Amino acid sequence: MVTRRVYVIGTCDTKQAELAFACDRVWAAGAAAVLVDVSTRGASGTADVSAAEIAACHPDGADAVLGSDDRGLAVTRMAEALTHWLLSRGDIGAVLGLGGSGNTALVTQAMRALPVGVPKLMVSTVASGQVAQYVGATDLGMVHSVTDVAGLNAISRRVIGNAAHAAAGMAQNTIPDAAADLPGVGVTMFGVTTTCVDHLRTELAGKVEPYVFHATGTGGASMEKLAESGLVSGLLDVTATEIADHLVGGVMPCSTDRYGVVARTGIPWVGSVGAVDMVNFAGRETVPDRFADRQLLVHNPQITLMRTTPAENVQIARFLTERLNRCDGPVTLFLPLGGVSAVDAPGMPFHDPAADDALFTTIRDTFKPGANRHLIELPQHINDPAFAAAMAAELFRMLP
């Protein structure tokens, strides 16, 4: 049986004592510790895995990392090298990082590449502030160091020791699968597509287990991270509003890699264009002045919605089809011709047949059908029970 090790990662040229202390506590807790050095300059101290060994994993070789006089560039390249190195390991029980802002950025980049479920803890001076850029869409735990990671004292020994004991415990205690677990399916939802997702959950009950993600930018990324980690069997990607925010400038954008995991993994994907009728902003006062003449809907004091235009819907359609056309696995895109959200229906404030027609027409013109790639148009509104039933049936057809 493979020994699951705790990889303790930091810069030994400046944090040798703290890193060694963390390793001692891991060993004392009964787990195997491996000290990994990611120093980019100067004497590196003592480590089980040297900075040179990590740097050699960079695609351009060790000199690209250690030979640079630009510290920022060296840190960026060391993060890439560490990512390659960690992904090559088959014995990770947990990863524990220690450091300030630079090492936090370096180590968490590599942590984010690991699958969801692999324990990841970062003891950091910046853990009490905005940490979205460090955590991303994964299950990474941030521990505030309270005092700087700059020498051992009565406070830092407790904080680092607790983190080390936590990492050791996670490495030694795996979570067993439940015999009754059903295959998981990722589902994206927004307030205005909740009815569709509720119908889907009824259709899926007892057959697969839906994992619902709020399509707030992070939600879509988290779902795709689970797919990349092999923790879901298929995706019911109902809601695509993150594309609108990405293209137009809303507060809940996806990244340019949205849908990339579908192409890379071939995971069964059934999706739609839910809530692309809106761009999301915070309070009404936060809507940029350039949108002063646009149709706005105050959803609540914290969220203001802006109706997308026909031109923006053309962009949204092209963004979606360009990515789906790269997919060789089973992909089916459903178009709800009766409307794409609860507020895009006859008599509702965002009902705009011209904008919807621009979306649907562009998708028809740019989507490339294939042996595993299908486009299905239905007359129903997205929240119609029949629309959800059709999506669920298509997913069941794809799943083994």
C-alpha positions in Angstrom: 0.0 0.0 0.0 1.3 3.5 -0.9 2.3 5.6 2.1 0.3 8.8 2.0 2.7 11.7 2.7 2.2 15.3 3.9 4.2 17.6 1.6 5.2 20.6 3.5 6.1 23.4 1.0 7.9 26.7 1.4 11.0 28.7 0.9 13.8 27.2 3.0 16.1 30.2 2.4 13.8 32.3 4.6 11.4 29.9 6.4 13.7 26.9 7.3 12.8 26.9 11.0 9.0 27.2 10.5 9.0 24.5 7.8 11.1 22.1 9.8 8.9 22.6 12.8 5.8 21.8 10.7 7.5 18.6 9.5 8.3 17.6 13.1 4.7 18.1 14.1 3.5 16.0 11.2 5.9 13.2 12.2 4.8 13.5 15.8 1.2 13.1 14.7 2.0 9.8 13.0 2.2 10.8 9.4 5.2 11.0 7.0 6.4 14.5 6.2 8.4 15.6 3.1 9.9 19.1 3.1 9.8 20.7 -0.3 11.9 23.8 -1.0 10.6 26.3 -3.6 13.2 29.0 -3.0 14.1 31.0 -6.1 17.4 32.6 -5.0 20.1 32.3 -2.3 21.0 29.5 0.0 18.1 27.1 0.2 18.7 25.5 3.6 17.9 21.8 4.1 15.0 20.0 2.4 14.0 16.5 1.3 13.2 17.9 -2.1 15.5 20.7 -3.3 14.5 23.8 -5.1 16.7 22.7 -8.0 14.7 19.4 -8.3 11.4 21.3 -8.4 12.8 23.8 -10.9 13.9 21.1 -13.2 10.2 20.2 -13.7 9.6 23.5 -15.5 8.9 22.9 -19.2 11.9 25.1 -20.1 14.2 23.6 -17.5 15.7 24.6 -14.1 17.6 27.6 -15.6 14.3 29.2 -16.6 13.4 29.3 -12.9 16.6 29.7 -11.0 18.6 31.7 -13.6 16.2 34.7 -13.7 17.2 38.0 -12.0 13.5 39.0 -12.0 12.1 37.7 -8.7 8.5 38.0 -9.8 9.2 36.0 -13.0 11.2 33.4 -11.0 8.3 32.9 -8.6 5.8 32.6 -11.5 8.0 29.9 -13.1 8.6 28.1 -9.8 4.8 27.9 -9.4 4.6 26.3 -12.8 7.4 23.8 -12.0 5.8 22.9 -8.6 2.5 22.3 -10.3 4.1 19.8 -12.7 6.0 18.2 -9.9 3.0 17.8 -7.6 0.8 16.4 -10.4 3.4 13.7 -10.9 3.2 12.4 -7.3 1.1 9.4 -6.5 1.5 9.5 -2.8 0.0 12.8 -1.7 -1.9 12.5 1.6 -2.0 16.3 2.1 -0.2 19.5 1.0 0.7 22.1 3.6 2.1 25.4 2.6 3.6 28.2 4.8 4.5 31.7 3.9 3.7 35.3 3.0 2.0 36.7 0.0 4.6 35.6 -2.5 4.8 32.0 -1.3 1.0 31.9 -0.9 0.6 32.8 -4.6 3.2 30.2 -5.6 2.1 27.2 -3.5 -1.7 27.8 -4.0 -1.3 27.8 -7.7 0.0 24.3 -7.6 -2.6 23.3 -5.0 -5.4 24.4 -7.2 -4.3 22.0 -9.9 -4.8 19.1 -7.7 -8.1 17.2 -7.7 -10.9 18.2 -5.4 -10.7 15.9 -2.3 -6.9 16.0 -2.0 -6.3 17.9 1.3 -4.8 21.3 0.9 -3.9 23.8 3.7 -2.1 27.1 3.3 -0.8 28.9 6.5 -0.5 32.5 5.3 -0.2 36.1 6.4 -2.9 37.1 3.8 -5.5 34.5 4.8 -7.7 37.0 6.7 -8.4 39.1 3.7 -9.8 38.5 0.2 -8.6 35.0 -0.7 -10.6 34.2 -3.9 -7.5 34.5 -6.1 -5.7 31.9 -3.9 -8.6 29.4 -3.4 -10.3 29.6 -6.8 -12.8 26.8 -7.4 -11.1 24.2 -5.3 -11.3 22.9 -1.7 -8.3 24.8 -0.4 -8.2 25.7 3.2 -6.6 29.0 4.3 -5.2 29.4 7.8 -4.3 32.9 9.0 -0.8 32.9 10.5 -1.8 35.7 12.9 1.9 36.7 13.3 4.1 36.9 10.3 5.8 33.6 9.2 9.1 35.1 10.3 10.5 33.0 13.1 9.0 30.7 15.7 7.3 32.1 18.8 4.6 31.1 21.2 1.9 32.1 18.7 3.4 30.8 15.4 4.2 27.4 17.0 0.5 26.9 17.9 -0.8 28.1 14.5 1.7 26.1 12.5 1.4 23.1 14.8 -2.3 23.0 14.5 -2.2 23.1 10.8 0.4 20.4 10.7 -1.7 18.2 12.9 -4.7 18.8 10.7 -2.8 17.9 7.6 -1.5 14.7 9.3 -5.0 13.8 10.3 -6.3 14.3 6.8 -3.5 12.3 5.3 -4.1 9.3 7.6 -7.9 9.3 7.4 -9.5 8.9 4.0 -13.2 9.3 3.5 -14.9 6.1 2.5 -17.4 6.1 -0.3 -21.0 5.3 0.8 -22.4 2.2 -0.7 -25.6 4.0 -1.4 -23.9 6.9 -3.3 -25.5 7.5 -6.7 -23.4 8.8 -9.7 -23.1 12.6 -9.3 -24.2 15.1 -12.0 -23.3 18.8 -11.9 -26.2 21.2 -12.5 -25.9 25.0 -12.9 -28.7 27.2 -11.6 -29.6 30.9 -11.2 -32.6 32.4 -9.5 -34.3 32.8 -12.8 -33.7 29.2 -13.8 -34.5 27.6 -10.4 -37.8 26.3 -11.6 -36.1 24.4 -14.4 -33.5 22.9 -12.0 -36.3 22.0 -9.5 -38.0 20.0 -12.3 -34.7 18.4 -13.2 -34.1 17.3 -9.6 -37.5 15.6 -9.8 -36.5 13.8 -13.0 -33.1 12.8 -11.6 -34.4 11.5 -8.2 -33.3 8.0 -7.4 -31.2 7.7 -10.6 -28.3 10.2 -10.2 -27.4 12.7 -7.5 -27.5 16.3 -8.6 -24.9 18.7 -7.3 -26.3 22.2 -7.9 -24.0 25.1 -8.5 -25.1 28.8 -8.3 -23.9 30.3 -11.6 -22.0 33.2 -10.1 -18.6 32.7 -11.9 -17.2 30.7 -9.1 -20.1 28.2 -9.3 -19.5 27.2 -12.9 -15.7 27.0 -12.2 -16.4 24.8 -9.2 -18.6 22.4 -11.2 -16.0 22.1 -13.9 -13.3 21.5 -11.3 -15.3 18.5 -10.0 -15.6 17.3 -13.6 -11.8 17.6 -14.1 -11.3 15.8 -10.8 -13.5 12.9 -12.0 -16.0 13.4 -9.2 -19.1 13.8 -11.5 -20.4 11.5 -14.2 -22.1 14.2 -16.3 -23.1 17.8 -16.5 -26.5 19.4 -16.8 -25.2 22.9 -17.6 -28.6 24.7 -17.7 -27.4 28.2 -16.9 -24.9 30.2 -19.0 -25.3 33.7 -17.5 -21.6 33.8 -16.6 -20.8 34.2 -20.3 -22.8 37.4 -20.4 -21.0 38.8 -17.4 -17.6 37.8 -18.9 -18.3 39.5 -22.3 -20.2 42.6 -21.2 -18.5 43.3 -17.8 -20.8 42.0 -15.1 -19.7 40.9 -11.6 -20.2 37.1 -12.0 -18.1 36.3 -15.0 -16.7 32.9 -16.2 -13.2 32.6 -17.4 -12.2 32.1 -21.0 -11.7 28.4 -20.2 -15.5 27.9 -19.5 -16.5 24.6 -21.2 -12.9 23.7 -21.7 -13.1 20.8 -19.3 -15.9 19.3 -21.5 -13.5 19.2 -24.4 -10.5 18.0 -22.4 -12.3 15.2 -20.5 -15.1 14.1 -22.9 -17.6 14.1 -20.0 -21.2 13.8 -21.1 -22.6 17.4 -21.3 -26.2 18.5 -21.7 -26.7 22.2 -21.6 -28.7 25.3 -22.4 -28.6 29.0 -22.5 -30.3 29.9 -19.3 -30.2 33.5 -18.0 -28.1 34.9 -20.9 -30.8 37.6 -21.1 -29.0 39.4 -18.2 -25.7 40.9 -17.1 -25.3 41.0 -13.3 -24.2 44.0 -11.3 -24.2 44.8 -7.6 -26.5 47.6 -6.2 -28.1 49.9 -8.7 -25.5 52.6 -8.0 -22.7 50.3 -9.2 -24.0 50.0 -12.8 -21.4 51.8 -15.0 -22.5 55.1 -16.5 -22.0 53.7 -20.0 -25.1 51.6 -19.4 -27.3 54.4 -18.1 -29.8 54.1 -21.0 -30.1 50.3 -20.8 -33.0 48.3 -19.5 -32.3 47.5 -15.8 -34.2 45.4 -13.3 -33.4 45.7 -9.5 -33.5 42.1 -8.4 -32.8 43.0 -4.8 -30.7 45.8 -3.0 -27.5 43.9 -3.8 -28.2 42.7 -7.3 -29.2 44.7 -10.4 -29.8 43.0 -13.8 -29.3 44.5 -17.2 -31.0 43.1 -20.3 -28.6 41.9 -23.0 -29.0 43.3 -26.5 -29.2 41.4 -29.8 -25.5 42.3 -30.5 -24.5 40.9 -27.1 -26.5 37.8 -27.7 -24.6 37.2 -30.9 -21.3 37.4 -28.9 -22.7 35.0 -26.3 -23.8 32.5 -28.9 -20.4 32.6 -30.6 -18.5 32.2 -27.3 -20.6 29.1 -26.5 -20.5 27.4 -29.9 -16.9 28.0 -30.4 -16.1 26.0 -27.3 -18.7 23.3 -27.8 -17.5 22.7 -31.4 -14.1 21.6 -29.9 -15.8 18.7 -28.0 -15.5 15.2 -29.2 -17.4 13.6 -26.3 -21.2 13.5 -26.0 -22.6 17.0 -26.1 -26.2 18.2 -26.6 -27.2 21.9 -26.5 -30.9 22.6 -25.9 -32.5 25.9 -27.1 -35.7 27.0 -25.2 -37.5 29.0 -27.9 -40.1 30.1 -25.4 -37.6 32.1 -23.3 -34.3 31.7 -21.5 -35.2 32.9 -18.0 -38.1 33.6 -15.6 -38.0 37.3 -16.7 -37.8 36.5 -20.4 -41.3 35.5 -21.2 -44.3 37.3 -22.6 -45.4 40.0 -20.2 -42.1 39.9 -18.3 -39.6 42.8 -18.1 -36.9 41.1 -20.1 -39.0 39.7 -22.8 -37.2 40.7 -26.0 -37.9 38.5 -29.1 -35.3 40.3 -31.2 -32.5 39.6 -28.6 -33.6 35.9 -28.3 -33.8 35.5 -32.1 -30.2 36.9 -32.4 -29.1 34.3 -29.9 -30.8 31.3 -31.5 -30.0 32.3 -35.1 -26.3 32.7 -34.3 -26.2 29.3 -32.5 -27.9 27.6 -35.5 -25.4 29.2 -37.9 -22.2 28.5 -35.9 -22.9 25.2 -34.0 -21.3 22.3 -35.8 -23.3 19.0 -35.4 -21.3 15.8 -35.3 -21.6 12.1 -34.4 -21.7 13.1 -30.7 -22.6 16.7 -30.9 -26.3 17.7 -31.2 -28.5 20.8 -31.2 -32.1 20.4 -30.1 -34.7 23.2 -30.3 -37.8 23.0 -28.3 -40.8 25.4 -28.3 -41.1 25.5 -24.5 -39.8 28.1 -22.0 -36.7 27.0 -20.1 -38.7 26.6 -16.9 -41.3 24.4 -18.5 -41.4 20.9 -17.0 -41.3 19.4 -20.5 -38.0 21.2 -21.2 -36.4 19.8 -18.1 -37.7 16.3 -18.9 -36.2 16.4 -22.3 -32.8 17.5 -20.9 -32.9 14.8 -18.3 -33.8 12.1 -20.8 -30.9 13.2 -23.0 -28.5 12.9 -20.2 -29.7 9.4 -19.3 -29.2 8.4 -22.9 -25.6 9.5 -22.6 -24.7 8.0 -19.3 -23.5 4.4 -19.2 
